[in-house]
Amino acid sequence: ARRGELYNHPPIGYVRGRDGQMQLDPDQQVQSVVRLVFDKFEELGSVNALLRYLVRHEIRLGMRPHSGGDRGELQWRRPCRVGLGNILAHPLYAGAYTWGRRPTDRRRRTASGRPVKGKPQGVQDCAVFIRDRCPAYITWERYEANLKQLAHNRSRMDVRGAVREG
């Protein structure tokens, strides 16, 4: 991990090359859709608006399953809010290698006995962070702007109470 060579499953738009390194998905349509996700988020400003746009235009995300009989085969699936948020917040899309973004609480366990993973932390909290380690879909500045927009959208939703007095 410290060398930037330890990877779990590649996210949407990436594949693991023969050398074990992350590469952009060789399918040009997959790459186009990932770039469209970033472009439309910048234009529309929210994950909900982005999801509505993709669903309205019947745009699907190209995914490659990590297990099962069709492992590695390209499949087109309907986007979901959580998946889009993960794409927008993942530093790999800006070319950064990270390890340890999700802290593990060893005291809490799932039904299968695995440790429960926490919410993703910022890149400054990662155990390993290496910029410009992988091929990127967006610039680092655009990635940071996306994070700010996502945080702004969350802060607007956290406001509770009456809309107006009275």
Long-range contacts (C-beta under 8 A, 24 or more apart in sequence): 1-99, 1-100, 1-127, 1-128, 2-99, 2-128, 4-97, 4-128, 4-130, 4-133, 6-99, 9-66, 10-64, 11-86, 11-87, 11-90, 11-92, 11-93, 12-61, 12-62, 12-63, 12-83, 12-87, 13-62, 13-87, 13-93, 13-137, 14-92, 14-134, 15-64, 15-72, 21-134, 22-92, 22-134, 22-135, 23-135, 24-135, 24-137, 25-62, 25-64, 27-62, 27-74, 29-62, 30-62, 30-74, 31-137, 33-59, 33-60, 33-61, 33-62, 34-61, 34-87, 34-93, 34-137, 35-137, 37-61, 37-79, 37-84, 37-87, 37-88, 38-88, 38-93, 38-137, 38-138, 38-142, 38-146, 41-84, 41-88, 41-146, 41-149, 42-142, 42-145, 42-146, 45-149, 45-153, 46-149, 46-153, 47-81, 47-84, 47-85, 47-88, 47-150, 47-153, 48-81, 50-84, 51-79, 51-80, 51-81, 51-84, 54-79, 54-84, 55-79, 85-150, 88-146, 88-150, 89-120, 89-146, 89-147, 89-150, 91-123, 91-129, 91-143, 92-134, 93-136, 93-137, 93-138, 93-143, 94-136, 94-137, 94-138, 94-139, 94-140, 94-142, 94-143, 95-131, 95-132, 95-133, 95-134, 95-135, 95-136, 95-140, 96-123, 96-129, 96-130, 96-131, 96-132, 96-133, 96-134, 96-140, 96-143, 97-128, 97-129, 97-130, 97-133, 97-134, 98-123, 98-126, 98-128, 98-129, 98-130, 99-126, 99-127, 99-128, 100-126, 100-127, 100-128, 101-125, 101-126
